[in-house]
């Protein structure tokens, strides 16, 4: 590969991405850079399947467990941090290996990010309070009054997108639709990307996602989530929406039994995996695709191409 190479490994939850990233980083003297929107949070390594201490000893890992769960991370913040880490890797003569299942993060790195300005904190708090007090459908009606075109494209219960559209209008005076017509901003134009995509069958993903959550329970994820629950953090925070967290909080708050909570978490994990798989299959163009979950022995001929 040419100068300024960046290896990107993408795929759904439980597909073996992290193992592949470590194997490639070991082979190429690389550094593993996180592109998972939940693994950026501290105090929840089990429920987010963050790399273990043993994994981190094998090769350098960056952008993992960098924010408190009370912090609202976003794609723009991640992208700036990822670009900084990639350039640092190049400077230190290491190969950056970006790995994760958050499609928006990976797409923004490769294709660029929307020029929509960041929402001021006071506006974000104001809009969040409307959702907390009156619900997403109420905010959707408010959006309809100021930006009817955007409201037509959004479901009233889609809290995160309705919130974003209303925030954009309040902070810029322009519809989010108009902003999205503008060219994307490429933050790393000098990069030469090599994209590896893992797209296992739905059946394989189903089985692995169920086993994965059972293992998390064995490792103590319920205790981990209980500590978060005791902090009384807003359920609207990104960290509190991590797979398994809302379901286990239902149990911890006495709204359901532990068995039902775990079954719900497994179901939602399975559904999320399928959505991820569909997204990557349809939207991410790859230089190399693995049709099954990665369990080891990545083709050496492809590794040699990456040198």
C-alpha positions in Angstrom: 0.0 0.0 0.0 1.0 3.6 -0.5 1.9 6.3 2.0 -0.6 7.4 4.7 -2.5 4.1 4.8 -5.5 3.6 7.2 -7.0 0.2 7.6 -10.7 0.2 8.5 -12.4 -2.9 9.9 -16.2 -2.7 10.0 -19.0 -5.1 10.8 -21.8 -5.9 13.1 -21.6 -6.7 16.9 -20.2 -10.1 17.7 -18.5 -10.5 14.2 -14.9 -10.7 15.5 -13.8 -7.2 14.5 -11.8 -6.6 17.6 -9.8 -9.8 17.3 -9.1 -9.1 13.6 -7.9 -5.6 14.4 -5.5 -7.0 17.0 -4.2 -9.6 14.6 -3.6 -7.1 11.8 -2.0 -4.5 14.2 0.4 -7.2 15.5 1.4 -8.2 12.0 1.8 -4.6 10.7 3.1 -2.8 13.8 -0.2 -0.9 14.1 -2.3 0.9 16.7 -6.0 0.0 17.2 -8.3 3.1 17.0 -11.8 2.7 18.4 -14.8 3.5 16.1 -17.6 2.3 18.4 -19.8 5.0 19.9 -20.4 3.0 23.1 -16.8 1.9 23.8 -15.8 5.5 24.3 -17.4 5.4 27.7 -15.8 4.6 31.0 -17.1 2.3 33.8 -19.0 -0.1 31.4 -16.4 -2.3 29.7 -18.4 -5.5 30.0 -21.7 -4.3 28.6 -19.9 -2.5 25.7 -17.4 -5.4 25.1 -14.5 -3.0 25.4 -11.0 -4.5 24.9 -9.6 -6.3 27.9 -6.4 -5.4 29.7 -4.8 -8.4 28.0 -5.8 -7.1 24.6 -4.4 -3.7 25.3 -1.1 -5.2 26.3 -0.7 -6.9 23.0 -1.0 -3.7 20.9 -1.7 0.0 21.6 -5.4 0.8 21.8 -6.7 4.4 21.7 -10.1 6.2 22.0 -11.5 3.5 24.3 -13.1 4.5 27.7 -12.3 8.2 27.3 -15.5 9.8 28.5 -17.6 9.6 31.6 -21.1 8.1 31.0 -22.6 11.5 31.8 -20.9 13.0 28.7 -22.7 13.3 25.4 -20.3 12.0 22.8 -21.0 12.6 19.1 -19.6 11.8 15.7 -17.9 15.2 15.3 -16.0 14.9 18.5 -15.0 11.3 17.6 -13.9 12.3 14.1 -11.6 15.0 15.4 -10.0 12.7 17.9 -9.7 9.9 15.4 -7.9 12.1 12.9 -5.5 13.2 15.5 -4.7 9.6 16.5 -4.3 8.5 12.9 -1.8 11.3 12.2 0.0 10.5 15.4 0.3 6.9 14.3 1.8 7.9 11.0 4.2 10.2 12.8 5.4 7.3 14.9 5.7 5.0 11.9 2.7 2.9 13.0 -0.2 1.7 10.9 -3.6 3.0 12.2 -6.2 0.2 12.3 -9.7 1.8 12.8 -12.2 -0.7 14.1 -15.9 -0.5 15.1 -19.5 -1.1 14.4 -20.8 2.5 14.3 -21.4 3.1 10.7 -21.8 6.8 11.0 -18.4 7.1 12.5 -16.7 5.1 9.8 -18.6 6.8 7.0 -17.6 10.2 8.3 -14.0 9.2 8.4 -13.9 7.9 4.9 -16.4 10.1 3.0 -16.5 13.2 5.2 -18.8 14.9 7.7 -21.7 17.3 7.3 -20.9 21.0 7.7 -23.7 21.5 10.2 -22.3 23.5 13.1 -22.2 21.9 16.6 -25.3 22.8 18.7 -24.6 25.2 21.6 -24.9 23.5 25.0 -27.7 25.7 26.2 -29.9 24.9 23.2 -29.1 21.2 23.5 -30.2 21.3 27.2 -33.3 23.3 26.4 -34.5 20.8 23.7 -33.6 17.8 25.8 -35.8 19.2 28.6 -38.7 19.5 26.3 -38.4 15.8 25.4 -37.9 14.8 29.0 -40.9 16.8 30.2 -43.3 16.4 27.3 -42.0 13.6 25.0 -40.7 13.3 21.5 -44.1 13.6 19.7 -44.7 17.0 21.4 -41.3 18.2 20.1 -42.1 16.8 16.7 -45.2 19.1 16.6 -42.9 22.1 17.5 -40.6 21.1 14.7 -43.5 20.9 12.3 -44.3 24.5 13.0 -40.8 25.8 12.2 -39.5 23.2 9.7 -42.4 21.3 8.2 -40.2 19.7 5.5 -37.9 18.0 8.1 -40.8 17.0 10.3 -42.4 15.1 7.4 -39.3 12.9 7.0 -39.2 12.0 10.7 -41.4 9.7 12.8 -42.8 11.5 15.9 -41.3 9.0 18.3 -37.8 9.2 16.8 -36.5 11.2 19.7 -32.8 11.5 18.6 -33.5 12.7 15.0 -36.4 15.0 16.0 -34.2 16.5 18.7 -31.3 17.0 16.2 -33.5 18.6 13.6 -35.1 21.0 16.1 -31.7 21.9 17.5 -30.2 22.6 14.1 -33.1 25.0 13.3 -32.9 26.8 16.6 -29.1 27.2 16.4 -28.7 28.1 12.7 -32.1 29.3 11.5 -31.9 26.8 8.6 -33.5 23.4 8.0 -31.3 20.3 8.6 -32.4 19.3 5.0 -30.7 22.4 3.6 -27.5 21.7 5.5 -27.4 18.2 4.2 -27.4 19.4 0.7 -24.0 21.0 1.2 -20.7 19.1 0.4 -19.2 17.0 3.1 -16.1 18.1 4.8 -13.2 15.7 4.4 -11.1 15.8 7.6 -8.4 13.4 6.4 -8.0 14.0 2.7 -4.5 12.6 2.6 -5.5 9.1 3.8 -5.4 6.0 1.7 -8.1 3.7 3.1 -8.2 -0.1 2.9 -11.6 -1.2 4.1 -12.2 -4.7 5.4 -15.9 -5.6 5.9 -17.2 -8.6 8.0 -20.7 -9.7 6.8 -21.7 -13.0 8.4 -25.0 -14.7 7.7 -28.0 -13.7 9.8 -28.1 -17.2 11.4 -24.5 -17.0 12.5 -25.0 -13.5 14.0 -28.1 -14.6 15.8 -26.3 -17.5 17.6 -23.2 -15.4 18.5 -25.2 -12.4 19.7 -27.1 -14.6 22.2 -23.9 -16.3 23.4 -22.3 -12.9 23.7 -24.9 -11.6 26.1 -24.8 -14.8 28.2 -21.1 -14.3 28.6 -21.6 -10.7 29.6 -24.0 -11.7 32.4 -21.4 -14.3 33.6 -18.7 -11.6 33.7 -20.8 -9.3 35.8 -22.6 -6.8 33.5 -25.6 -6.6 35.8 -23.4 -5.2 38.6 -21.8 -2.9 36.2 -25.2 -1.5 35.0 -26.4 -1.3 38.7 -23.6 1.2 39.4 -24.7 3.3 36.5 -28.3 3.1 37.6 -27.4 4.3 41.1 -25.9 7.5 39.5 -29.4 8.5 38.3 -28.1 9.6 34.9 -30.6 10.8 32.3 -31.8 7.9 30.1 -31.4 10.2 27.1 -27.6 10.0 27.5 -25.8 8.0 24.8 -24.1 5.7 27.3 -27.5 4.9 28.9 -28.7 3.6 25.5 -25.9 1.0 25.1 -27.2 -2.5 24.2 -28.4 -4.2 27.4 -28.4 -1.1 29.6 -32.1 0.0 29.3 -33.2 -3.6 29.6 -31.2 -4.3 32.8 -32.3 -1.0 34.3 -35.9 -2.2 33.8 -34.9 -5.1 36.1 -33.0 -3.0 38.6 -35.9 -0.6 38.9 -38.3 -3.5 39.6 -40.3 -3.2 36.4 -39.4 -6.7 35.2 -37.7 -9.9 36.4 -34.0 -10.6 35.6 -34.9 -13.5 33.2 -37.2 -11.3 31.1 -34.6 -8.4 31.2 -31.9 -10.7 29.9 -34.2 -12.1 27.2 -35.2 -8.6 26.1 -31.5 -7.6 25.9 -30.7 -10.6 23.8 -33.6 -9.8 21.5 -32.6 -6.2 21.0 -29.0 -7.2 20.5 -30.0 -9.6 17.8 -32.2 -6.9 16.1 -29.4 -4.4 16.3 -26.9 -6.8 14.8 -29.2 -7.4 11.8 -29.6 -3.6 11.3 -25.8 -3.2 11.4 -25.3 -6.0 9.0 -27.8 -4.5 6.5 -26.2 -1.1 6.9 -22.6 -2.3 6.2 -23.7 -4.6 3.4 -25.6 -1.9 1.5 -23.6 1.3 2.3 -20.0 0.5 2.9 -17.8 -0.3 0.0 -14.9 -2.7 1.0 -11.6 -3.7 -0.5 -12.0 -7.1 1.2 -15.0 -8.9 2.6 -15.2 -11.7 5.1 -18.5 -13.7 4.7 -18.3 -15.3 8.2 -17.4 -14.1 11.6 -13.6 -13.8 12.2 -12.2 -16.5 14.4 -8.5 -16.2 13.4 -6.2 -16.9 10.4 -6.8 -13.9 8.3 -5.5 -14.5 4.7 -1.8 -13.9 4.6 -1.9 -12.7 1.0 -4.2 -9.9 2.1 -2.0 -9.0 5.1 1.0 -8.8 2.7 -0.9 -6.3 0.5 -1.3 -4.1 3.6 2.4 -3.8 4.3 
